[in-house]
Amino acid sequence: MKNNNWSYSEKVRKMAFTKRHQEQVLRNLGTTKRKKNSRKRIISGVTAVALFAMLALSTIFAPVMENVLAKIPYISQFVEDEEQKMEKWDTILNQVTTIVEKNDLELRNINIFDREMSVKIFLNKLPENEEKIIVQIQTEFNDTGLNGYEVSVVVYEEEEIKTEQSQEEIELAMQNNQKLEEALTERLQLEEYELMFPVSVRITQGSVYMNVIVPKTEERIDQLKEILKDEAKDFGNNYELDVRQVEKIAREQEKRWEKTGAIGDIGGALTESTEFPVTGFAYSFHPYPLEIIVKTSLSRDDSESSQVAENIRAEIDLYIQNDEDTETIRNDEYDVKVLSEDKKEIK
């Protein structure tokens, strides 16, 4: 939890990072690009293993002035650091999995705490010689440069999920959801409705919820609702129709940004920053254009708040205009609003 009595460093205080400075940095950056792994890469794992990493406890990198002087946008540097961290976690997971399986055990979960340099391993049962497997793992870590990690082994305890439905009822509901979603999608496409998002269905004890999102230009809404009721008649008696309309241009922008991962990168970098007083992050693609909202602990009465807000906006612009994964969105229209502690925009 961030302290609202935040004070920025002297380097940021003197930064005065104006639009003119930003454009100069952008020109100077030229074509110098780092070669980075795709952030969409999936971490390898084993069945029934969930990799839980304590992001809040990981090392945090501050966007000090040296990043600007070195021509490295802070957000892009944060993304690169995160990717390196994920590669390290991937290595840890693979090494632990290999050793666990060699000892005829099952890995059920793993917690990696970077700041504390510790790894907690959850197994289906405790090995006869617990210390032996810990030594094997630490030795493997040391051999690959992952020195200093404290390793512990515990038994995984399945959390009991309380529900009024039996497992069979849950599985049947899931099958019916999928069946109705497929039927609705096929029918709506046959009727030449353009779906902005996949059809969503939730069937619970005779009640059928259906969510369909079409373009704002679609005029056959009443007919659409009748189709939903007709297709759902075999699944329940009560219908909850959630029919929405969005701008096509907004949805197209949303899909472009989803492919880049830019929203997650911007939000992650700013909320984990120790230099910028960011306390929250939000965004909305609807209505068009994209609106990015950065919540801070700044006071509007502080004479320097406007400059800090401009620095935050400049960091976002710098990342979008330079990161190698954001090329497809550089010409997109978007609006960044930096809010004070009383939720008022700082110009």
N, C-alpha and C positions, 0 to 999 in steps of 0.2 A: 504493500500500500504506500503510495507516494505521500510525502509530507507537503502539505499546502504552504508551509513556510519555506518555499523554494527560493533559492537565489542562484542566478546564473553566473558562470565564471567570468572573469575579467576579459578573457579572450573573446567570448561571445558578445559581451557588453560592447566591445570595440569593433565588432565585425562590420556593422553598417553594410550588410549585404544587400545592395539595391538591385533593381532590375538590370541596370547597366552593368553592374559587376557580374551578375549571373550570366548575361549574354556574352561577356568577355570570356568567362570561364568555359562556356559552351564552345566558343570558337577555338579556344586554346586546346581543348580536349582532343580535337582532331579525330583520328581513327584509332587511337590507342584503346584497345578493348582487351579485357581479360577473357580468358577462355574458361567458362564455368559450366559445371554440370547442370543438367536440366533439373529445375526445382520440382518438376512433376514426377521425378523418379520415385518409384515405390521402394520402400525399404523391404529387403527380403526378410523372411521370417519362417516360422513353423506353424503348423495348425494349432489353434487354440492359444496362441501366444500374442498378447497385446503389448506393444512397446510403449510404456508410459514414461515420458521424460518430463522432468520438472523444469519447464521453460523459465518459470519465474525465478528459479534459483541458479540459472545459468549465468555465465559471465556476460556483463553488459558493456557495450562499447559506446563511448561518448563521441558526439560529432564535433570534436574540437577543431580549431582553426587549421591545424595541420592537414586535415582532410581536404580543405579547400585549396591550400597551397600545393598539396600533392596532386590536385586535380582528380580527387576521388570523391564523388558524391557520397554523403553519409549513408543514405538508404541503400545504395548499391553495395557499399562496403559491408553494411549489416547483413544483406542477403548473402554475400559471399561467405561471411563468417558463419552464418546459419547453415549454409550448405556444407561447409567443412565440418561443422559440428555433427550434422546428420550423417556424413560419411564415417565419422568416428563412431557414432552410435551404431551404425550398420556393422562396422567391424567388430564392435563389442558383442552385438547380438549374434553374429555368425560364429564367433569364437566360443561364446558360452554355449550356443546350441550344439556345436560339434562335440564339446567335452561332455555335456550332459547326456547326449545320445550314446556316446562311447561308454558311459557308465550305466547304460540301460535305464535311464530315468527320462521323465517327460518335463519339458520346460513349459510352464503354464503362464508365466508373466515375468517381466523384468522391469525394475525401476532403475533409472540412471540419474544420479545426482552429480552434475558436473562441478558445481561450486564446492560441495563437500568431498568430491573425488571418491564417490562410493557407488557400488553396484549391489542392488538387492535382488536376489534370484529366487523365484517362486517355483517349487517343484511339486510333482504329484505326491512325493514322499521324501523323507529325509534319507540320505545315503547312510550306510553302516559306518563309513568313515568320512564324516562331514569335513574334517580338516583336510583330508586328502584331495577332495574335489576343489576346495577353495585354493589350495596350493597349485593345483593344475591350471586353474583359471588365471591366477595371478602370474604364474610363469608364462603362460601364453600372452597375457597382456604385456609383460615386460619384454618379451621377445619381439613384439611389434611396436615398441615405443610408447605403450600406454602405461607407463610407470606410475606408481603411487596410488592406485585405486584400492580402496578397502572393499573386500567382497564378503557378503553374508548370504547364507542360504536358509530359507524357511519353507514350510509347507504351505501350499496354496489352498485357501479355504474358499469354496464356491459361495458367493453371496446369494442368499435365497431371495428371489423376487416374488413378492406377494401379489397375487392377482386373483380376481374372482373367476377367471376362466381357466379351464384345464388346458394342458399342452395341446391336446387334440383339437379343442375349440379354437385355440390361437392359430394353429396350423391351417385349419379349415378356413378361418377368416382371412388369412393371408392368401390362400389359394383363390378365394372368392374375390378379394380385392384385385388381384392380378387378372383374373378372368374378366371382370367388369371393365377394368382399365383398358384391356386389349379390345374388348367389344366396342367400347365408346370411341376409342381412337380410330378403329377401322370404320365405324359408322360415320363419324364426323369427317374423316378424310374423304369418304365416299360422297358425302354431301358438300364437299369442297369448302369446308371450314379450315382456316389456317390457324394452327395451334401455336401460340407463342411459347408455351411451356408444355411439358408432358402432362397428360390428364392425371389427376390425383383422386383416389377413391379411399374411403374408410367405411367399412361395414361393421356395425356393432349392434347385436341383438335386435335385428329388424329395422334399424335405422341406417340409412345410406347417405353418406356425405360425398358430394362430388364437386370437384374444383376444376373448372375449365377456363383458360385465359386466351382470349382472341384479340385481334387488332381493334383499335378504336373505330376503324372504318367499317367494321362488321355491323350490318343493320338487322340481321336475322336472329336477334337475341331470343325472341319469344319462341321461334321455331326450334332454336337450340335447346331451350329448357324442356320443350316437349320431347325432344329426342333423348335427353338424359333420363327423363321419367320412364320413357318407353323401354329403354335398355336396362333400367334398374328394377323393373317390376318383378323379376324373379328372385331378387335378393333382399327385398324388404318392403314395408308398407309406408314408412315415413321417409321423406326425402328432404335433404338439406342441400339446396343448390347454391353453389358459390361460383357464379359466373362473373368474370372480370374482364375489363378491356384495357389494353395498354397501347402506347405508341410503338409502332414498329421500329422507328428510328432509335427509341430508347432500348428496346430489346436487342437490337443489333449491336448497339454500343456495349450493352451488358455482356453479350457473348464474346466480343472482342477482348474485353478486359478480363473476363474469366480465363481465357486462354493464356494470358500473360502472367497471371498471379499477382498483378501489380497492387491490387487493393490489399491483399494480405501482407505484401512486403511493406507497403507504406504504413499500414496500421501497426504491424509488429515492430518496425523500426522506431516509430515515434513513441509508442506506449512503453517501450523498454528503454528509451533514452533517459540518461541521467542529466543531460544538459538542457533539453527542452522540457518545460513544465507541463507535459501532456498527461491528462488524467482520464481521457476517454477518446474513443474514435468511433465514428459512424459514417455511413454512406447510403446513398439512394440513387438508383438509375431511373426511377420513375417518379415524377415526370422527367422528360429529357430537358437539359443534359444532366450528366452525372453531377451529384453534389457530394462533396467530401467535407465532413464536419470533424474538426479537431477541437476537443474540449481541453481547456487548460485551467491552471490555478492562478492565472494572471488577473490582476485587478485593473479595471479600466481607468482607475484614478492614477495608476502608475504611468509616469511620462514615457517610460521605456517599453511599455507593453506593445505599442504599435510596431516598434522595431523588431521585437521578438516574434510577433505574429508574422511580420514580413519575412523573417528568417525561416520560419516554418514553411510558409508558402513557397519560398525560393527553393528549399530542400526538395519539396515534392515536385516542383517544375523541373529541377535539375535532374532528378531521377528519371522522370518520364521522358525527358528529351535525350537521355544518354545511355540508359541501361540497354544492353543488347537484346533483352527480351521485350522491350516496350516499343519497338519500331512500328508495330501496327496501330498503336494508339496515339502516336505523337501529334497527329493533326486533329485529334478528337477535342471537342469542346467539353470543358468541365469547370466547376466552380468550387473553390476551396474556401470554407468559412472557418475562421479560428475564433472560438468562443472564450469569453472570460469566465471567471469563477461563478458569476451570476448569470451565465448562459446567454450573454449578449455578445453580438459579433464585434470583434476588434478590427477596425479598418486599417 
